[in-house]
Amino acid sequence: MMQKFRKRPMTVEGFRLDLNQSVPDCVKFDVKTGKYYVQGDGIHQPPNMVVKEGDWVVRGESGQWYGCPEAEFLRVYEPIPQ
């Protein structure tokens, strides 16, 4: 029988990629492809994950950076009141 699971609550840091503003160091630009990417560790996520303007760039619990399309980000995460 298939069992159901719920994702554990976790807190992550992230930002929405806006190319009209300064891009943080975790986002790199590949001049050969003309695309932006976050450099993954090759274990938890691909070595170079392409991100587009409007995507969210999130730092996971292990400190790794990864890209997340906005629709997925808004479905999974909610802001923490300050």
C-alpha atoms as a printed R data frame, in Angstrom:
   type eleno elety resid chain resno      x      y       z
1  ATOM     1    CA   MET     A     1  0.000  0.000   0.000
2  ATOM     2    CA   MET     A     2  1.221  3.474  -0.878
3  ATOM     3    CA   GLN     A     3  1.877  5.621   2.182
4  ATOM     4    CA   LYS     A     4  1.413  9.416   2.261
5  ATOM     5    CA   PHE     A     5  4.068 11.806   3.526
6  ATOM     6    CA   ARG     A     6  4.113 15.478   4.424
7  ATOM     7    CA   LYS     A     7  7.127 17.693   3.897
8  ATOM     8    CA   ARG     A     8  8.685 18.716   7.196
9  ATOM     9    CA   PRO     A     9  8.519 22.405   7.980
10 ATOM    10    CA   MET     A    10 11.808 24.139   7.329
11 ATOM    11    CA   THR     A    11 13.000 27.691   7.035
12 ATOM    12    CA   VAL     A    12 14.956 28.721   3.954
13 ATOM    13    CA   GLU     A    13 16.467 31.971   2.717
14 ATOM    14    CA   GLY     A    14 15.799 33.121  -0.801
15 ATOM    15    CA   PHE     A    15 15.350 35.954  -3.244
16 ATOM    16    CA   ARG     A    16 13.546 36.531  -6.525
17 ATOM    17    CA   LEU     A    17 15.989 36.935  -9.400
18 ATOM    18    CA   ASP     A    18 15.680 40.460 -10.807
19 ATOM    19    CA   LEU     A    19 18.241 41.208 -13.506
20 ATOM    20    CA   ASN     A    20 17.580 44.956 -13.150
21 ATOM    21    CA   GLN     A    21 19.208 44.826  -9.724
22 ATOM    22    CA   SER     A    22 22.572 43.633  -8.464
23 ATOM    23    CA   VAL     A    23 22.795 39.839  -8.765
24 ATOM    24    CA   PRO     A    24 24.186 38.041  -5.655
25 ATOM    25    CA   ASP     A    25 27.422 36.040  -5.954
26 ATOM    26    CA   CYS     A    26 25.620 32.692  -5.822
27 ATOM    27    CA   VAL     A    27 24.195 33.413  -9.302
28 ATOM    28    CA   LYS     A    28 26.673 33.107 -12.175
29 ATOM    29    CA   PHE     A    29 26.425 34.052 -15.857
30 ATOM    30    CA   ASP     A    30 27.619 31.665 -18.575
31 ATOM    31    CA   VAL     A    31 28.851 33.756 -21.520
32 ATOM    32    CA   LYS     A    32 28.815 30.696 -23.818
33 ATOM    33    CA   THR     A    33 25.105 29.970 -23.317
34 ATOM    34    CA   GLY     A    34 23.951 33.449 -22.267
35 ATOM    35    CA   LYS     A    35 22.140 31.932 -19.274
36 ATOM    36    CA   TYR     A    36 22.279 32.519 -15.534
37 ATOM    37    CA   TYR     A    37 22.724 29.596 -13.181
38 ATOM    38    CA   VAL     A    38 23.316 28.669  -9.557
39 ATOM    39    CA   GLN     A    39 26.179 26.313  -8.971
40 ATOM    40    CA   GLY     A    40 24.967 23.161  -7.271
41 ATOM    41    CA   ASP     A    41 27.038 20.560  -5.506
42 ATOM    42    CA   GLY     A    42 26.121 17.814  -7.976
43 ATOM    43    CA   ILE     A    43 24.730 15.688  -5.139
44 ATOM    44    CA   HIS     A    44 21.563 17.409  -3.854
45 ATOM    45    CA   GLN     A    45 20.898 19.206  -7.144
46 ATOM    46    CA   PRO     A    46 22.438 19.474 -10.634
47 ATOM    47    CA   PRO     A    47 25.940 20.998 -10.850
48 ATOM    48    CA   ASN     A    48 24.697 24.068 -12.761
49 ATOM    49    CA   MET     A    49 20.991 24.764 -12.382
50 ATOM    50    CA   VAL     A    50 19.722 27.355 -14.888
51 ATOM    51    CA   VAL     A    51 17.629 30.184 -13.415
52 ATOM    52    CA   LYS     A    52 15.591 32.784 -15.257
53 ATOM    53    CA   GLU     A    53 14.439 36.234 -14.264
54 ATOM    54    CA   GLY     A    54 11.474 35.853 -11.917
55 ATOM    55    CA   ASP     A    55 12.666 32.500 -10.539
56 ATOM    56    CA   TRP     A    56 13.436 32.267  -6.851
57 ATOM    57    CA   VAL     A    57 16.930 31.349  -5.692
58 ATOM    58    CA   VAL     A    58 16.755 29.483  -2.398
59 ATOM    59    CA   ARG     A    59 19.415 28.343   0.065
60 ATOM    60    CA   GLY     A    60 18.474 24.908   1.419
61 ATOM    61    CA   GLU     A    61 19.036 23.533   4.892
62 ATOM    62    CA   SER     A    62 22.478 22.204   3.925
63 ATOM    63    CA   GLY     A    63 23.582 25.594   2.567
64 ATOM    64    CA   GLN     A    64 23.209 24.599  -1.103
65 ATOM    65    CA   TRP     A    65 21.655 27.075  -3.563
66 ATOM    66    CA   TYR     A    66 19.012 26.022  -6.042
67 ATOM    67    CA   GLY     A    67 16.568 27.649  -8.421
68 ATOM    68    CA   CYS     A    68 12.820 27.379  -8.029
69 ATOM    69    CA   PRO     A    69 10.222 28.597 -10.561
70 ATOM    70    CA   GLU     A    70  7.939 31.187  -9.004
71 ATOM    71    CA   ALA     A    71  4.759 29.062  -9.227
72 ATOM    72    CA   GLU     A    72  6.466 26.188  -7.384
73 ATOM    73    CA   PHE     A    73  8.000 28.565  -4.820
74 ATOM    74    CA   LEU     A    74  4.624 30.157  -4.026
75 ATOM    75    CA   ARG     A    75  3.009 26.708  -3.734
76 ATOM    76    CA   VAL     A    76  5.634 25.403  -1.274
77 ATOM    77    CA   TYR     A    77  6.821 28.412   0.736
78 ATOM    78    CA   GLU     A    78  5.195 31.250   2.652
79 ATOM    79    CA   PRO     A    79  6.863 34.371   4.084
80 ATOM    80    CA   ILE     A    80  7.768 34.443   7.770
81 ATOM    81    CA   PRO     A    81  6.387 37.585   9.438
82 ATOM    82    CA   GLN     A    82  9.170 39.876  10.626
